[in-house]
Each structure stands twice: as structure tokens, then as C-alpha cells.
Amino acid sequence: MAENNGNNPEIKPEEINKEKAPRKKKHILLKILIALVLVLTALFIAYKIHMHYDTEKHEFYDVKTMKEENREAGASSVVYMTRDISPEGLMKIYQALNASPAGKVAIKLSTGEAGNPNYLDPALIKDLVQSVDGTIIECNTAYSGSKRADTQMHMQVAKDHGFTEIADVDIMDRDGYIKIPVEGGEHLKENWVGKNFADYDYVIVLTHFKGHPMGGFGGALKNISIGIASREGKVRIHSGGKHSRPSITFSALTTNQNVFLESMAEAAKSVSDYEDHGKKIIYISVMNNMSVDCDCVSKPAGVDMHDIGILASTDPVALDQACVDLVFKAEDGEKLQKRILDKNGIHILAHAEKIGLGNRAYEIENIDGE
């Protein structure tokens, strides 16, 4: 048999090319796959860098502790407190603020998501709300799956939870939103709030203090930022002003946590400024039925903390700081403490103070005489 030296006339060139073609195609596909992996890896690394935030440690900001630790307290605000979580206790804490609401009074609270039992009890707040002839105000939610994402369903939830029995309820963004300016903001230049917010002359902010799956905790600052923002405004806060179309899923996934927290603080300041630079707004927070989850969660984690009391102030930063400090003093507050730290919830307090909304330093005045 003749030796095949590569010039075998029986093997045609086109047959050799046919054999090489599949291998060439495999090489091209492999190169594309490697390039795709490299691009995805680079995007993942960039995303992780973009989303990274350092968690800030908790420090007590009551003036007494600050002085004991030789820390400069600077300006401080008064926070009133009672252990009496009752209609009578709520009225007393309100009276301690010496507020003088005039005109049309708004009561800002959360009506609570359908299925969530932890919202403020209408029986608890009824006397206060009716004593000022208040209208309960809310805005629609911007997250998917909510029973409060449109006005009709939201009103039904408010009715089911008993709020329409004690006062009129106004879903303020049912007809859109208005833009109010944000002074000194790093992320927001304007805040899109429910259109009907302009109809009110004075605001009483009634907050159920609790944890929050995104913000770490839900206090007075969240109640007047996310809570008063329209659906579109909520998305803007969650995205640091970059997006406005509901729902918030995409914007939340692509926004750094600290940017979100800072945007909340900036939106809160715009609301305070809108109310005659804080002269026509007061804040009361009820620390009961505290879960690590917000009242906006339909199936929240169980309540595993004891009730603490009702706190009130004209300074929302001092009020939220005082509530956070009480959580960190509680022996059964470990889960909520972890939620606050994991989400760097402390940062909203730092930024709110930085932009001039209020003071973290506070002095507690216990109206129970303790």
C-alpha cells in the first residue's frame, strides 16, 4: 500500500474544509462564551462596588450619655415620653408639645397593608384625631403586589382597618402630584408629593415605630418622606432621583443603600420646609407591636419586643434617634437592632442632621413624672 503523504488524491480539499469547519465554529463559540463571562464578571464587580456601603455603629445620643462619654452634644432637642400607650396617654403627649394647629389639619399615618395587624389602632388615636378635626392623609404605594397601589383599593384597606370610621381619609395622590423644592439636597432637587398635600395648613405626624426591610427602621422621617411622596415620588426617593416610573423594584435593585437613605432624609426636609420650616408640623411616635418588618408588609415577621411607650417632639431627627436608642437599650431588641444595623438605618439620622433637618442630640422629658 502506498504511503499517504498528505497528497492523497482520494481526499478532496472541500472535504478537509468540511472537517475543519465544526472545529472553527466551536472555537468561535468558546471565545464568545469567554467574552460573555468576562463582561458579566466585570458588571458584577462594578455592581458590587456601586452597591457597597459601610454599616455605621450605633451610639446613644441622649445628652446625658454624650456628656458621660465626653462627647460634644452641641444643639439638642426635647423629646417627650410616656409609658402610657392609651388614648389618654396619647392626648397627654400631644398636649405636652403645646401645639396650636390652625386651619385644615392633616394626620399623617400609615393605613397598613392588608393582612398586617401591626398598624396604629384607630381606637388609640381616635380622640386625638377628632379633637383637632383632623383628616387622615396617605399616598398610594409604589411596589408590586400591594393592595394600596391604587386609590380605590387603598380606601378599601383604610375602611377595613377602621380608619374611615374615625375621620375622613384623603389619598393625596389620587389626582397626581405636585413638586416641592429640596434645599441642600445631594440627590434630590425636588420632591414629588401627593397633590392634595397643598390643601392642608398643619400636619400631625402619627408614626408607628417599627423595623423596615429596606430602611432598617420606619420612623417619623420615613413617614414624611416615603409616606407623603406620590407613587412616582416614592420611586424617585428609592432611586436617588434617577427614576420615577413605578414600581420601585428596578430602582431599588440599582440604588446604593446610603443614597436611598440620604434621599429619604432630603425628602423629609423638603416636607418640613414646606410646613413653614417645621413650624406647622409635629411628630408623635408609638413604640408598640414592633416587628422587624414595616406595616407595609402583608405578612410581617412576628412581634418579639415589649411595648415601650409614646414619644413626641417638634424635631423628627431627635425623635427617631430617641426611638432607635430605646430599641438598643431593650433586652429583647436584638432582632430589630440587627435589622437597623444591617440596613445602615443609622445613616438617615446622620444625613438628616447634616442637611439641617434637626438634631440627633436630645433630652428626654418624661411626662409620667418618673
C-alpha positions in Angstrom: 0.0 0.0 0.0 1.3 3.4 -0.9 2.2 5.7 1.9 -0.2 8.7 2.4 2.0 11.8 2.4 -0.9 14.2 2.6 -1.4 14.4 -1.2 -3.8 11.5 -1.4 -5.8 12.2 -4.5 -8.8 10.4 -2.9 -9.3 13.2 -0.2 -10.7 16.3 -1.8 -9.9 19.9 -0.4 -13.6 20.6 0.2 -13.8 17.5 2.4 -10.8 18.8 4.5 -12.6 22.2 4.9 -15.8 20.4 6.0 -13.8 18.7 8.8 -12.2 22.0 9.9 -15.5 24.0 9.9 -17.1 22.4 13.0 -13.8 22.9 15.0 -13.6 26.6 13.8 -17.2 27.1 14.9 -16.5 25.6 18.3 -13.5 27.9 18.8 -15.7 31.0 17.9 -18.4 29.9 20.3 -15.8 29.3 23.1 -14.4 32.8 22.5 -17.9 34.3 22.7 -18.6 32.4 25.9 -15.4 33.5 27.5 -16.0 37.2 26.5 -19.5 37.0 27.9 -18.3 35.6 31.2 -15.7 38.3 31.4 -18.3 41.0 30.7 -20.7 39.6 33.2 -17.9 39.3 35.8 -16.9 42.9 35.2 -20.5 44.1 35.5 -21.0 42.1 38.7 -17.8 43.6 40.3 -18.9 47.1 39.2 -22.4 46.4 40.7 -20.9 45.2 44.0 -18.7 48.3 44.2 -21.6 50.6 43.3 -23.9 49.0 45.9 -21.3 48.7 48.7 -22.0 50.6 51.9 -20.3 50.5 55.3 -22.5 49.9 58.3 -22.2 52.6 60.9 -22.1 51.6 64.6 -24.9 52.7 66.9 -24.2 55.4 69.5 -26.6 56.8 72.1 -27.4 60.4 71.5 -29.2 61.3 74.7 -27.4 64.3 76.2 -26.7 62.6 79.5 -24.8 59.7 77.8 -23.0 62.1 75.5 -21.7 64.1 78.4 -20.7 61.0 80.4 -18.7 59.9 77.3 -17.1 63.4 76.9 -18.8 63.9 73.6 -19.9 67.3 72.5 -23.7 67.4 72.4 -24.0 70.7 70.6 -27.6 71.7 69.9 -30.2 69.4 71.3 -33.9 68.9 71.1 -36.6 67.9 73.7 -38.3 64.6 73.2 -41.4 64.0 75.5 -42.2 60.4 76.6 -44.9 58.5 78.3 -45.1 54.7 79.0 -48.9 55.0 78.8 -49.9 53.7 75.4 -53.6 54.6 75.6 -55.9 57.3 74.2 -55.3 59.3 77.4 -51.5 58.9 77.2 -51.6 60.0 73.5 -53.6 63.1 74.4 -51.2 64.0 77.2 -48.1 63.6 75.0 -49.8 65.7 72.3 -50.6 68.4 74.9 -47.0 68.4 76.1 -46.0 69.8 72.7 -48.1 72.9 73.2 -49.1 72.8 69.6 -51.7 75.1 68.2 -53.0 73.7 64.9 -55.0 76.1 62.8 -56.9 75.7 59.6 -57.2 72.3 57.9 -55.3 69.7 59.9 -53.8 66.6 58.4 -53.0 63.5 60.3 -50.2 61.6 58.5 -50.1 57.9 59.3 -49.8 54.5 57.6 -53.1 52.7 57.0 -51.1 49.4 57.0 -51.0 46.8 54.2 -53.9 44.3 54.0 -53.0 41.3 56.2 -50.7 43.3 58.5 -52.1 43.6 62.1 -49.5 46.0 63.5 -50.7 49.4 62.2 -51.8 52.0 64.7 -55.2 51.1 66.3 -57.9 53.6 65.3 -59.3 53.3 68.8 -55.9 54.5 70.2 -55.8 57.6 68.0 -59.5 58.5 67.7 -59.6 61.1 70.5 -56.6 63.0 69.3 -57.7 62.9 65.6 -61.2 64.1 66.4 -60.0 66.7 68.9 -58.3 68.6 66.0 -61.0 67.7 63.4 -58.2 66.0 61.5 -58.2 64.4 58.1 -56.1 61.2 57.8 -53.7 61.6 54.8 -51.9 58.9 52.8 -50.4 58.3 49.4 -50.6 55.2 47.2 -47.8 52.6 47.3 -45.3 52.0 44.5 -44.4 48.4 45.0 -46.0 45.5 43.2 -48.5 43.2 44.9 -49.7 45.9 47.3 -53.4 46.3 48.0 -52.8 50.0 48.4 -51.3 50.7 44.9 -54.4 52.5 43.6 -56.8 54.8 45.4 -59.9 52.5 45.3 -58.1 49.5 46.9 -56.3 51.8 49.3 -59.6 53.3 50.5 -61.0 49.8 51.0 -58.0 48.8 53.1 -58.4 52.1 55.2 -62.0 51.1 55.7 -61.2 47.5 56.6 -58.7 48.7 59.2 -61.2 51.1 60.8 -59.7 54.5 59.8 -62.7 55.7 57.8 -64.9 55.3 61.0 -62.9 57.9 62.9 -62.1 60.5 60.3 -62.1 61.4 56.6 -59.3 59.7 54.7 -57.6 61.5 51.8 -55.4 59.5 49.4 -53.4 62.6 48.4 -52.0 61.5 45.0 -55.3 60.2 43.6 -55.1 63.1 41.1 -51.4 63.2 40.7 -48.6 65.1 42.5 -47.0 68.5 43.0 -43.3 69.2 43.1 -41.8 70.9 46.2 -38.2 72.1 46.4 -35.4 70.3 48.2 -33.0 72.7 49.7 -29.4 71.5 50.1 -30.0 68.0 48.7 -27.2 65.9 47.3 -29.5 63.6 45.3 -32.9 65.3 45.1 -33.6 68.8 43.9 -37.4 68.4 44.2 -39.8 66.1 45.9 -42.9 64.8 44.2 -45.7 64.7 46.9 -49.4 63.9 46.7 -51.2 66.8 45.0 -53.6 67.3 47.9 -50.9 67.9 50.4 -51.2 71.6 49.4 -54.8 71.6 50.8 -53.6 71.3 54.5 -52.5 74.0 56.8 -51.0 71.9 59.6 -49.7 68.3 59.9 -49.6 66.0 62.9 -47.4 63.0 62.0 -48.5 59.9 63.8 -46.0 57.2 63.4 -46.0 53.5 64.4 -42.3 52.9 65.0 -41.0 49.5 63.8 -38.4 47.9 61.7 -38.3 48.1 57.9 -36.9 45.6 55.3 -35.3 48.3 53.2 -34.7 51.3 55.5 -33.7 49.4 58.7 -36.5 51.1 60.7 -39.6 53.1 59.9 -39.9 56.2 62.0 -41.0 59.9 61.6 -38.5 60.6 58.8 -39.8 57.7 56.7 -43.4 58.7 57.4 -43.0 62.2 55.9 -40.6 61.2 53.1 -41.8 58.0 51.5 -45.2 58.4 53.2 -46.1 61.8 51.7 -44.5 61.1 48.3 -46.7 60.1 45.4 -46.2 56.8 43.7 -43.8 58.4 41.3 -42.1 60.4 44.1 -41.5 57.2 46.1 -39.6 55.7 43.1 -37.6 58.9 42.9 -36.6 58.6 46.5 -35.7 55.0 46.2 -33.6 55.7 43.2 -31.9 58.9 44.4 -33.8 60.9 41.8 -32.9 58.8 38.8 -36.2 57.1 38.1 -39.9 57.9 38.6 -41.9 55.1 37.0 -43.5 52.6 39.4 -42.8 50.1 40.6 -39.7 50.5 42.7 -38.2 47.1 42.1 -35.6 48.1 39.4 -34.7 51.4 41.1 -34.2 49.7 44.5 -32.0 47.0 43.0 -29.7 49.5 41.3 -29.5 52.2 44.1 -26.8 52.3 46.7 -28.3 51.9 50.2 -26.8 55.1 51.5 -28.1 57.1 48.5 -31.6 55.7 49.3 -31.3 56.7 53.0 -29.9 60.1 52.1 -32.7 60.7 49.6 -35.3 59.9 52.3 -33.7 62.4 54.6 -33.7 65.1 51.9 -37.4 64.4 51.0 -38.3 64.6 54.7 -36.5 68.0 54.9 -38.5 69.3 51.9 -41.7 68.5 53.7 -40.6 70.2 56.9 -39.5 73.2 55.0 -42.9 73.3 53.1 -44.6 73.4 56.5 -43.2 76.9 57.3 -39.8 75.4 58.1 -41.1 73.0 60.7 -43.4 75.5 62.5 -46.6 73.8 61.2 -45.7 70.1 61.8 -45.3 68.0 64.9 -44.3 64.4 65.4 -45.6 61.6 67.6 -44.3 58.0 67.5 -45.9 55.0 69.1 -43.5 52.2 70.1 -45.8 49.1 70.3 -46.3 46.0 68.3 -42.8 46.3 66.9 -41.7 43.8 64.3 -38.5 43.9 62.2 -40.9 44.4 59.3 -42.9 47.5 58.3 -46.6 47.9 58.3 -46.4 47.9 54.5 -45.6 44.1 54.6 -48.7 41.9 54.2 -47.2 39.1 56.2 -44.7 40.6 58.7 -42.3 38.8 61.0 -43.8 38.3 64.4 -43.7 40.9 67.2 -41.0 39.9 69.6 -40.3 43.1 71.6 -42.2 44.5 74.5 -44.1 47.8 74.1 -42.1 50.8 75.2 -44.3 53.9 75.1 -45.2 57.1 73.1 -42.6 59.7 72.2 -43.2 63.2 70.7 -41.1 66.1 69.5 -41.1 69.1 67.1 -37.8 67.6 65.8 -38.2 64.4 63.7 -34.4 63.6 63.8 -34.3 63.8 67.6 -37.5 61.7 67.9 -36.2 58.9 65.6 -32.8 58.9 67.4 -34.6 58.6 70.7 -36.7 55.7 69.5 -33.6 53.9 68.0 -31.8 54.4 71.3 -34.6 52.8 73.2 -34.5 49.8 70.9 -30.8 49.5 71.6 -31.5 49.7 75.3 -34.1 46.9 75.2 -33.1 43.5 76.3 -35.4 41.9 73.7 -34.5 44.3 70.9 -31.7 42.1 69.3 -33.6 41.3 66.1 -34.6 44.9 65.4 -31.2 46.2 66.4 -29.7 43.8 63.8 -32.1 44.9 61.1 -31.3 48.6 61.8 -27.5 47.9 61.6 -27.7 45.6 58.6 -29.5 48.2 56.5 -27.4 51.0 57.9 -30.5 52.7 59.2 -28.4 54.9 61.4 -27.2 56.8 58.3 -30.6 58.5 57.7 -30.1 60.2 61.1 -26.6 61.4 60.3 -27.6 62.8 56.9 -30.8 64.4 58.2 -28.7 66.3 60.8 -26.1 67.2 58.3 -28.6 68.9 56.0 -30.1 70.8 58.9 -33.4 69.0 59.4 -32.8 68.5 63.1 -30.6 67.4 66.0 -29.5 63.9 66.9 -28.8 65.0 70.4 -31.9 65.1 72.6 -33.1 65.3 76.1 -36.0 63.1 77.3 -38.7 64.7 79.3 -40.8 62.0 80.9 -44.4 63.3 81.4 -45.2 60.4 83.7 -43.1 62.1 86.4 -40.5 59.2 86.6 
